[in-house]
Amino acid sequence: MKRTILIPTDFSIESLNLFKYAAQHAQEPLNIVLVHGLHLSDSIFDLLFRTRADSVSKLTNPDFEDACRILRNKYASRINSFRIEIFSGVTQSAFQNFLEGNRITEILIPKTYTLRVSGKSFDVLPYLRASKLAPQEVEWKPIENAPERNQLAEIFLT
């Protein structure tokens, strides 16, 4: 069975450190799923005509997309598939269904990094910590005064 790893993201380059960690430590090709929590819109137009891909494209930025592309290319032999999913449920059972539906086998979460949320976004870490799959906490030391902080060059730093 292929390993499918769930990694939370706030669409910052710094949040891709878990992606990088998973790829560096992979023994076999992985499926990587980045997840972001987003409350559904109340607008009937949004519900009828907007897709989750539209939501993702509004949240990402060109540097984040470039960083994902660079990581996928750098670790191409270790990454079978990569995608970004939106979780919009409000209960733990909805999250369990999300995990089962995406065939998640492992969860990586940051030990000290706090996801930045704004607008309709919400922190998915409480759902990840309370899931039936025991998440693996990963420690990485952010470079506090680096001029590259949250810029594309940051993925090459550690």
N, C-alpha and C positions, 0 to 999 in steps of 0.2 A: 504494500500500500504506500502510495506517495505521501510524503509529509506535506501538510498544508499549514503554514504558520500565519497566525493573525497578529498584526502589529497595529497599535493605535497611531494615529497621525493627527496633527493640527495643521498640516500643509506647510510646516516650516522645514527648512533644510535640516535643522538640528534634529527634528523628529525622525529623520531617515537613518540616524545612527543605529537603530534597531534593525533596519533593513540590511545595513552594511554588516552588522554583527552576525545576523542569521546567514548571510551569504558567505562570509569569511569562515564560519564554522560548519558549513554544510559538508557532509560526507557523500551525499547523493543529491541529485537535482530536487529542488524545492518548489512548491507553489507558495507564493507570498501574496497575502491579502492585506492591504492597508485598510483600516476602518476609521471612520469619522462619524461622530454622533451629530445628527441634524434633526431638529423638530420639523415636522411637516408644515407646509404653508396652509393658511386658512383660505386662501384665494381659490375659488372654483376654477379660474383660468389656469392657475399653476397646477392644480390637481389634474386637470384634463389634458393640458398641452405641454407641460414641462416634464422632462425625464430626469432620472437620477444623474445621468451624464451631464445634463445642463447644470444641476446643482454642483457637481464636482468641478466643472469648468469655471463656475463663478468663484469657487473657493480657492482654486489653485492659482499659481502665478508662473510666469515663464521660467524663473530660476528653479522652482520646485520641479517642474516638468523636465527641465534639462538635467537636474540632479538625478531624477528617477531614470531617465534614459541612459545617463552615464553609468549608474550603478548596474542597470540591466546589462549593458554592453560589457562592462568590466567583469562581471560575474556570470556571463552568458552560459558557461558550462555548468554552473551550479544552480541556475534558476530555470525551472521548467516553465512556469507561468507567473505573471504578476498582474494584479488588478487592484483598483480602489473601489471599495464599497461604502455605502452610506447606511448606517443603522439609525432607524427613526422610531424604534419601539420605546415603550415606557416601562415595561416590566422585565423582570429577570427571565421569566419563561419565554418572552418574545426574543430575548437575547439568546437563550438556549436554542430556540428554533433557528435563529440566524446562524449560529455555529453549526448546527446539523445541516442546514440547507447549503452552506458553503463548504461542508466537509472539512472543517477545521480540526486538526489533530494536535496542534500546539499553540500556545499563546505566549508572546514575549511582551513584557511591559517594562517601562523604565523604572529604576529603583528610586531615583531622586528627581528626575525631570517632570515638570508639571505641564500638561497640555494647555495651550492657550486657547480659550474659547471666547467667541463673541457673537453677537447677533443671535441667530437661531441655532447656533451650534451648542452642544453640551459635551461634558466630559464623559467618555465611555469607560474610563478606568474603574469606577465602582462596579460596573457590569462585568468587566474582565476579571477583577479580583474575586467576585462572588460566583463565577461560573463553575460548572462541574469539572472542567479541565483546569488543573492547577497551573496558573501562569508562572512562567519563569521570569524572575526579576533580573534585569541586566543593569549593571552599573557602568556608566561611562563618565569620564570627567570632562565636563564642558570647559572649553578654554575661555575664561571669563573676559579677558581684555583683548581678545584677538580681533584685529580689524576685519577679519573675514566672517565674523559671527553672523550666522543666518544668511550667508551669501554662498554662492555656488562653490567657491574655493574651499569652504568648510568641509565638504565631503572628502577632500584629499588630505585633511589634517590628521587624523589618527589612524 
